[in-house]
Amino acid sequence: MRAVAVVLLGVLLALPVPSAAVAGPADPIAAALDRIFVERRPAGATVAVDVREASGGRIVYQRDPELRVLPASNQKLLTSAAALEVLGAGHRFRTTVHVRGGDLYLRGQGDPTLTHQRIDRLAAVVARARTKRYARLLLDDTWFDRVPLGLDWSWQDESSGSAAPVSALSFAATDRFDNAAVEIRYQGVAGHRPAIRVWPPAAGVRVVNRATTSGGDKTAAVRAHGTGSVTVSGSVAAGRSGTVLVSVPDPAATTARLFRAALGRHGVTISGRTSRAPVPGGARVMASQESPPLAEIVTPLLKFSNNGIAELLVKAMSRAADPARPGNWPTGLAAATAALARLGVDTRLLTMGDGSGLSRRNGVTARQLTTVLEKAQRRTWFPAFRAALPVAGDPDPVVGGTLHNRMRGTPAAGNVRAKTGTLSGVNALSGYATAPDGRLLIFSFIVNAATTTAAPLLDEAAVALTATPPPPVLS
């Protein structure tokens, strides 16, 4: 009997222990998600799932919801919610031009929306003054510290526009507010090397064109470490065009260069060199630009998964939490964590290494993400937060964002609003979906350590939330 008991115990220990807790055994959504996340889980991967009803928080399905995993860009859900709490939906960033003793000062406060056009408008205001010649242009980026990159970002990403340096005085290359990066615009020209332009102009970027005009489009642009020299390589078909975002090494210096060029276009000259100095006491404000409110800025942040905006918000939260010190990552991340705790998130298992999700020190649970999504519904800023989420299958990139090509032609299209997340070995999708019976569901799906992309699996799970019919009503 003892031998039989030992054998039975061994068999029981060998059986997989289900980690799912569902609303009920007859819940068809739970059964559908089990088929996806249990039967077809990528080999060797970690899966964390939490699905709840938006009203009341009733559990629909769970699988290791308290397991700490890498969130990738789902981190931006935490950052945007925290920023709306700390800074307020009406918060605006200000960029100013000051004058004192024949010198101009350009001062930044972390505006992520300072485009080439808005820089030009600043210069136009300065040009309206009687004085048309100044001795020096001095840039003031002291609102934030001068730590430009996340401490554990990959060195391989240094020249990528998605891992650009963070500065209180920065510029946006596009209307999606890609910060501290220039667009390398290329077009194939039959019989010649591709034509290349840099936007915005006068950014001080030097291009080494090693690309060829031939079939396909396999063009790459890499900036040499610590320089403004960008090498374009690969090939592009004749007549075909595209863009690559490349970071600049010093966003403040590049912004000052763009401003100085704009002054020149408006007839204002600077005789001396550009240098750095804080705005002195007694300097007079000549011109200023204010960003749109934060309630609008969260749209490009979440729709396009904009890393630069996320990191600027972290340092802005730092400045709000400790106005006497330059904005920095440690203070800003602590302020974000405290705000999430006030929102109702259990932060004991939360690790925030940055605001964007690039860091592999970020650690979050699926339950923490669904808590943010659940508690956000009760905040006055929720309509802006919800509207900023990508919409599955919407072909308009401004609406669909990072989901505009996903789940098209399925019941999830136009129904699922969710934030994507992608790193090597990481896929995440968290947001809101409406089930066929009308229930609004909150969900978080995160897969870590998969050897191939798990995005199709997460899409299938999101479709299951919106397509699985409710159980029949028994008479």
Buried (B, 14 or more C-beta within 10 A) or exposed (E): EEEEEEEEEEEEEEEEEEBBEBBEEEBBBBBBBBEBBBEEBBEEBBBBBBBBBBEEEEBBBBBBBBBBBBBBBBBBBBBBBBBBBBBBBEBBBBBBBBBBEEBBBBBBBBBBBBBBEBBBEBBBBBBEEEEEEBEBBBBBBBBBBBBBBBEEBBEEBBBBBBBBBBBBBBBBBBEBBBBBBBBBBBBBEEEEBBBBEBBBEBBBBEBBBEBBBBEEBEBEBBBBEEEBBBBBBBBBBBEBBBBBBBBBBBBBBBBBBBBBBBBBEBEBEBEEEBEBEBBEEEBEEBBEBBBBBBBBBBBBBBBBBBBBBBBBBBBBBBBBBBEEEBBBBEBBBBBBBBBBBEBEBEBEBBBBBBBBBBBBEBBBBBBBBBBBBBBBBEBEBBEBBBBBBBBBBBEEBEBBBBBBEBBBEBBBBBBBBBBBBBBEBBBBBBBBBBBBEEBEBBBBBBBBBBEEBBBEBBBBBBBBBBBBEBEEEEE
